[in-house]
Every structure is written in structure tokens, then in C-alpha cells.
Amino acid sequence: MDKEILCEFMEQFQKRNPNLYVFSSHLHMDEQTPHIHIDFVPFIRNSKRGLDTRVSLKGALGEQGFKGGTRGMTEWNEWIEAEKQELSKVMGRYGVQLKQLGTHNKHLSVLDFEEQERQKEVVELEQTISGSKEELSSILHQQIATGQETEKIRKEGEEIRQEVSELSAINHLLKEQTETLTEDKEKLLSENEKLEKQQKKLQQEINKMVQSKEVMECNIHAYDEDAKWLLAEPGTLMSAKAYRDKKALPLVERLKEVVKNLTIKCVHLTEQCKKLNAKVEGQQKQISRLTDKNMEQSSTID
């Protein structure tokens, strides 16, 4: 029955005392007198100084209607008597009567001591709250500083991303230019190779002309040695007119024809040689220009 009385008393305790925040309660049935320990924090709301909600035993009991006024009957004493009355009502419902042991002056000093201890706890709690406020303020400053640093890092990251984007675009452009230069280089090398082939071909033609010249010189020697190109001695009975008509004039005509053909061929070969020499010179200049350009583009590509 003692357990039921104490449990019912405890169940209604928080409702009766809205300004006493209960954070722990323990029922002891293993001692001579069954009893219950209730731990609570007194607080008030709408405080005019300090925090809006703060710890205050006097204020908490005052808001619950315990005003006190005398040293012997403080807010605490009034609240103790009211709780005893509530306990007496619960006991009455179970048919148990609260035993009055006479005056309670003997316990007032103990209650005053507990109030003093509570006030010390209140001071400690207020100091803790003050320290927490300072710590919170420091944390807020750190958060602001961290936010500024984060924004700075974000801007730096944005600038770096922009630079990377620009460098990527430049790299892409350089790749395209390198590909174009490489293609031009290949074309120049191909043209250079073609010109070299043409130059070899022209050189072969010049060599042929030189060979033709040598052949012609051999043929000229033949004019000095071959009997058909020599003027025969006149016969014993041959007249001058007959010698002229039969021997001299035919030889002269053959020589004229040879001279004419040689002259034409010589002029033709001379003109052809001039053209070939001019073409070779032009191709050599073009090869030199392409070689210089090829070297320049190779340097650019590197």
C-alpha cells in the first residue's frame, strides 16, 4: 500500500508543480520507512532580466502561488506544507492517516540549508549558462569565419575552373593548329619529293643532251675521215666542168644540208637547254623555299 500511495503522489507531482521540471525520481522500499526522492529544476518564464527562461526557486514557487513573507513561513515552507496536504489526501483515499509529530521548527534549519544549497546550484547553473552563451558566441564567430573562408575558397575554385576552361580551349586550338601544320608539312614534303623527281628527270634529259653532243662531235670527226665527205681527185681526162658538176657540187650540197640540219638542231638544243636550265633554277629555288618553310613549320610544331 505504501508503494501505491507514493506512486500516486508522484504521478500528480508534475501537474501540481508546472514550474518544477522533474528530471529524476526514485522510489525506495528497501529501507525502514518507504520514501521517494524527487529531483527537479525550478524555473521561471518571461524573466525581465537575463535570459527569458532561467532557474529560480523563489520565482518558480511564486508563480505557483506561494508568496511567503516571513522568515518562519517562506515560499519553500508554504510549498512543503501544501505538498504534505496533497500526500495526506492520497493517504486518506487509501484509509491511512498522516501522523502529525508536532512542531516542524526542528526541520526548518535543514530546509534553509537545502535552500542555500539550491541557490548555490542555481548560481552554478547560471555560470554554466553564461559560459555556454560565451561558447555559443565563439562558435557563431567561428561559423561566420568559416563561411567567409568557404566563400573565398569557392571563388578561388571558380577562378581556377575558369582558367582550366580557357587553357583547355587554347590546348584544343593548338592541337588543331598542330594538325594543320602537320598536314601542310606532309604536303610540302610530297611537293618537295615531286620536285626532286622532276629535277632528276631534267638532269637525265640534260645528260642525254650532253650525250647527243658527244655523238655529234663523233659524227663531226667522221666528216674529216670518211671518204664520202672528201673531195676526190679529178680524173686524167675529166674536165673542170665535169669535175665541178659530178664531184664538187654534190659534195657541197651534202655539206650544206648537213650544216643546215646541224644549225637547226643546235638552235633547238640551245633553246631547250636554256628552258631546262631556267626550269632547274626555278625548281631549285622552290625546293629551297619549301625546305625553309618545312623547317619553320617543324620548329612551330615542336
NORNORMO-V313019 format. One record per pair of residues at least 4 apart in sequence whose C-alpha atoms are under 6 Angstrom apart, sorted by sequence separation. I is the first residue (numbers start at 1). J is the second residue. D is the distance in Angstrom with one decimal. If there is no record, write none. Layout:
<<I J D> <I J D>>
This chain:
<<14 18 5.9> <56 60 5.9> <58 62 6.0> <62 66 4.9> <70 74 5.8> <73 77 5.5> <92 96 5.2> <128 132 6.0> <132 136 5.9> <142 146 5.9> <143 147 5.9> <146 150 5.9> <153 157 6.0> <164 168 6.0> <167 171 6.0> <174 178 5.9> <178 182 5.9> <181 185 6.0> <188 192 5.9> <195 199 6.0> <212 216 6.0> <222 226 5.4> <240 244 6.0> <242 246 5.8> <243 247 5.3> <244 248 4.7> <245 249 5.5> <255 259 6.0> <256 260 5.9> <259 263 5.9> <262 266 5.8> <265 269 5.9> <266 270 5.9> <269 273 5.9> <273 277 5.9> <276 280 6.0> <280 284 6.0> <283 287 5.9> <287 291 5.9> <290 294 5.9> <29 34 4.7> <47 52 4.8> <61 66 5.4> <62 67 5.4> <68 73 5.6> <91 96 4.9> <92 97 6.0> <244 249 5.8> <28 34 5.7> <46 52 5.0> <68 74 4.1> <223 229 5.6> <28 35 5.4> <45 52 5.9> <68 75 4.3> <28 36 5.9> <45 53 4.5> <67 75 5.4> <27 36 4.4> <44 53 5.7> <66 75 5.0> <26 36 5.6> <44 54 5.8> <88 98 5.7> <26 37 5.1> <43 54 5.5> <25 37 5.4> <43 55 4.2> <25 38 4.4> <42 55 5.7> <43 56 5.1> <42 56 5.6> <24 39 5.1> <42 57 5.0> <44 60 5.3> <22 39 5.9> <23 40 5.6> <43 60 5.3> <22 40 4.1> <42 60 5.6> <21 40 5.1> <20 40 5.8> <21 41 5.0> <20 41 5.5> <20 42 4.5> <19 42 5.8> <19 43 5.6> <19 60 5.3> <185 294 5.9> <178 301 5.8>>
